[in-house]
Amino acid sequence: MKKSLSVILITIFLDAVGIGLIMPILPELLRSLAGAEAGGVHYGALLAVYALMQFIFAPILGALSDRFGRRPVLIISIAGATADYLLMAAAPSLLWLYIGRIFAGITGANMAVATAYVSDITPAHERAKRFGLLGAVFGIGFIAGPVIGGVLGEWNLHAPFFAAAFMNGINLIMTAVLLKESKHSNKMTEKVQEQSILKKLSYLITQPNMAPLLGIFLIITLVSQVPATLWVIYGQDRYGW
């Protein structure tokens, strides 16, 4: 169990570092492809399309992990992120950047599946502690990523993307080799599984205690993501960083 937890924590750390690596340099890459005036618009659009794909497909990937196991879905998710970073590193046009972000959003369920994995291997009385540990590890990686990305970006505009792809590649190999499955295959029929996916949203809406929690989470996420989205662009335009 300790080995599996360590692999999951390293997976989340490397995933967060990879996300943070490209944040300082992505606006500059967009400006080189779309021009200074349109760079900010495309930066926000790329983040939005990634989030939209996650909103649509993360519940599906979560259901697939319930049916077929956490390990294969996590491997697919990491492989998708690796392919996205490679595509962004070599993208000749804006279209390819959007294709990469859409693909990454479709396969991007690392945190959700990792959380489910930890839930599978952890006694109920220790889950809150380990979920907090997951969040802390992600936060550390997300702090380290932009620092490394900024340093690499000074050397070469595409270096952070290749570095993120390399780290995710290592993550992919480690997960495929070292991580054992935590959940036995679910024998539910495809029809029942499909219905459970479609009913997730309606279930949340009908629960009286869930609406306030969802509203609070929405506000917290909105407040935290707006500065993170604009800070790089603001720093470049305002201070010439």
N, C-alpha and C positions, 0 to 999 in steps of 0.2 A: 504493500500500500504506500509506504514512504517513497519508494522508487517511482511509482506511478504519479504520485503527487508532485515530486520533484520535476518530472518530465513535463507535467501540465504547467507548473509555475514557470519553467524555462520557456515553454511554448508561448505563454502569455507575455512574458517579458520581451522575447524577441519579436513577437507580433507588434507590441507597443513601440518598440524601438524602430521597427520598420515603418510604422505609420508616421512617427515623429520625424524620421530622417528626411522625408520628402517635403515636409511642411515649409521650411524656410526657403526652399529653392523652387518649388512648383510655380509660384507667381512669376518668377523671372523666366522660367521656361515658357510659360504661357505668353509672356510679353514678346519673347523671341519668335513665337509662332503666329501670334494674333495681333501684335502691335501693342503699344503702351495703353491706348485708350480702351481696348477691349479685354485686356488681361484680367482686370478685376472681375468683370462680368463672367468670364469663362471660369475663373477660379471658384466663384460661388456656385456656378452651374455644375462644375465637376463634383464638388462636395455634395450638392443636392441630389444629383443623379445616383451617386453611390449610396447615399442614405435611403433614397426611394427604393432602389433595388434590394437593399437589406430589409426594408420594411415589408416588401412583398415576399421575398424568398426565405428570410430567416425562419419564419414559422414552418415552412415546408421542409427546410433542412433539419430543423428540430424534430419534426415528425419522422423524417427519414432516420435520424439517429435513434429514435425510440424503436423503430422497426428493425433496422439493420445493424445497429450498434453505433457507439460514439466514435470509435477509432476510424472507420472508413470515411465517415463524414468529415471528421477533423482533418484527415489527410487530404481530402478533396478541397477543403477550404484553404489550407495552407498552400497547396499546389496552385489554386486560383490566384492567391495573392502574389506568389512568386512569378507567375506568368504576367500578371498585371504590371509589376515593377519592371520586368524586362521589356515589356511592350512600351511602357512610358519612357524608359531609358533610350529606346531606339526609335520612338515615334517620329515619323517624318512630317506629320500634320496634326491639326487639332482633332480630326476625325478619329485617329488612332488612339489619342488620349481618352476620348469619350468611350471608345470601344473597350479599352482596358479598364476604365473605371466601372463601366456597366458590368463587365465580366467579373470584376473583383467584388462588386456589390452582390451579384447573384450567388457567388460562392462564399461570401464573407460571413461566416458564422462561428469564427474561432472562439469568441468569448462565450457565446451562448452554449456551444457544445462542451467547452471546457468546464463551464459552471455545472452543466448536467453531469459530466464525468465525475467532478468532485462530489456532487450530491450522491452519486451511485456508490462511491467508495468510503463515504464518511458517515459515521453514526449521527443520528439526528441532533444530539446535544452538542456536537462539535461543528455543525455546518456553518453557523453564523461566523465563527472564528475563521474557518477556512475560506469562506466567501470574502471576508474582509481581507484575508491574506492575498487572495486573487486580485482584489481591487488595488491593494498596496503595490503589488508587483507590477501591475499594469501602469500605475502612476509613476513608479520609478523608471520604467522603460520609456514612458512618454516624456519624461523630463530629459533623459539621456539622448533620446532620438534627435530632437531639434538641435542640440549642441553639436552632436557628431555631424548631422546634415549640414549645418552652417559652415563648419570647418571644411568638410569635403567640397561643398559648393563653391568655396573660394578658390579651390584648386581646379575644379572642372564642373560644369553645369550638370552633367549627366552622372557624375560619380555617386551622389546619394542614392539614385535609383538603382544603380548596379549594386551598391552596398546593401540596400534593402532586399534586393533579389537574392543576393548571396546569403544573407542572414536567414531569410525565409527558406532557402534551399537547405541550409544546415538544419533548420527547424524541421523541415519535411523529412529528411533522412533520419533524424533522431526520433521523431514520432513514429515513423514506419518501423524502425528497428527495435526501439526500446519500449514503446507504449503497448500495454496489453489491453484487451477489450474489457470494459467494465460492466457491460450489459449484455445478457443473453438475447438472442434474436427474438423479436416479438412475433407471435404467430397470428396476430390480427389479420383479417383479410384486408385487401387494398381498399375495398369499399368503405369499411368501417374506419380505416385510417384516414381516407379522404374526407369523410364526414367530420372527423374530429378536427381536421385542419380548418374546414369551413366554419365550424361552430366556435372556434376560439374567440373571435372578435365578439360574436353575439353573447357568448358566456360572460365576457368581461363587462359588457354594457349592462347586462341584467343583474350584476352583483352590486348591491347598494353601497358596499364599503369600498369598491374598487374605483369608482369615479373620482372621489377626492384624491386618492393615491396617484391615479393616472394624471390628474391635473397638476398635482405638485411636481411629479416627475417631469412632466412636459415643461413647466416653468423653469425648473432647475436646469434641465438640459438646454433650453433656449438661452437662458442667461449665461451659461458656461460656454456655449458654442459660439455665440456671436463674437466675443472678443478674440477667441482662438482663430476664428475665420478671418477677421479683419486686421489683426495685429501686424502680421508680416507686411501686408500691403500698406497699412498706415505708416509703419516704421520706414519703409522704403520711400514713400512719397513725402513724408513730413521731415525726416531726418537724413534721407539719402543713404540709408544703410545698405 
